[in-house]
């Protein structure tokens, strides 16, 4: 009965799975573009323009700038020492 139910549901489940796959792919692309260095640099320029125009205060500017700079240069985890690096063998 499982095969029969699967075949009956196929016209519904296939398009749904396709839409979900497409949505996931689009989300991945949007995230990559959002975190692209060029996009972050444009956001920094826009932020500075807003600050110079008086649209945001200095505290807001510094807070948002820090977030953008962290996205541009994310902190890297420290390298772990291995026995080979320490000279142990």
C-alpha positions as CSV (number, residue, x, y, z in Angstrom):
1,X,0.0,0.0,0.0
2,X,3.0,2.3,0.6
3,X,3.9,2.3,-3.1
4,X,0.4,3.0,-4.2
5,X,0.1,6.0,-1.8
6,X,3.5,7.3,-3.0
7,X,2.4,7.1,-6.6
8,X,-0.9,8.9,-5.8
9,X,0.9,11.6,-3.9
10,X,3.6,12.0,-6.5
11,X,1.8,14.8,-8.5
12,X,1.6,16.9,-5.3
13,X,4.9,16.0,-3.6
14,X,7.2,16.5,-6.6
15,X,6.2,20.2,-7.2
16,X,6.4,20.9,-3.5
17,X,9.9,19.4,-3.2
18,X,10.9,21.4,-6.3
19,X,9.7,24.6,-4.8
20,X,11.5,23.9,-1.5
21,X,14.7,23.1,-3.3
22,X,14.4,26.3,-5.3
23,X,13.7,28.4,-2.2
24,X,16.8,26.9,-0.5
25,X,19.0,27.7,-3.5
26,X,17.7,31.2,-3.7
27,X,18.3,31.7,0.0
28,X,21.9,30.5,-0.4
29,X,22.5,32.8,-3.3
30,X,21.0,35.8,-1.4
31,X,23.2,35.1,1.6
32,X,26.3,34.9,-0.5
33,X,25.5,38.1,-2.2
34,X,24.7,39.8,1.1
35,X,28.0,38.8,2.5
36,X,30.0,39.6,-0.6
37,X,32.8,42.2,0.2
38,X,31.5,44.6,-2.5
39,X,28.0,44.6,-0.9
40,X,29.4,45.2,2.5
41,X,31.6,48.1,1.2
42,X,28.6,49.6,-0.4
43,X,26.7,49.4,2.8
44,X,29.6,51.1,4.7
45,X,29.5,53.9,2.2
46,X,25.8,54.3,2.5
47,X,26.1,54.2,6.3
48,X,28.7,57.0,6.2
49,X,26.6,59.0,3.9
50,X,23.6,58.7,6.3
51,X,25.8,59.8,9.2
52,X,27.2,62.8,7.4
53,X,23.7,63.8,6.4
54,X,22.6,63.7,10.0
55,X,20.1,60.9,9.5
56,X,21.8,58.8,12.3
57,X,23.7,59.7,15.4
58,X,27.3,58.7,16.1
59,X,26.4,55.8,18.4
60,X,24.2,54.2,15.8
61,X,26.9,54.8,13.1
62,X,29.6,53.2,15.2
63,X,27.3,50.2,16.2
64,X,26.3,49.5,12.6
65,X,29.8,50.1,11.3
66,X,31.2,47.5,13.7
67,X,28.6,45.0,12.5
68,X,29.5,45.6,8.9
69,X,33.3,45.5,9.5
70,X,32.8,42.2,11.4
71,X,31.0,40.8,8.4
72,X,33.8,42.0,6.1
73,X,36.5,40.6,8.3
74,X,35.0,37.8,10.4
75,X,37.2,36.7,13.3
76,X,39.2,33.6,12.6
77,X,39.5,30.8,15.2
78,X,43.0,30.5,16.6
79,X,45.1,27.8,15.1
80,X,45.6,24.8,17.2
81,X,49.1,23.7,18.0
82,X,49.9,20.2,16.7
83,X,52.6,17.9,18.0
84,X,54.5,18.3,14.7
85,X,54.6,22.1,15.1
86,X,55.9,21.9,18.7
87,X,58.7,19.6,17.6
88,X,57.4,16.5,19.3
89,X,57.6,13.4,17.3
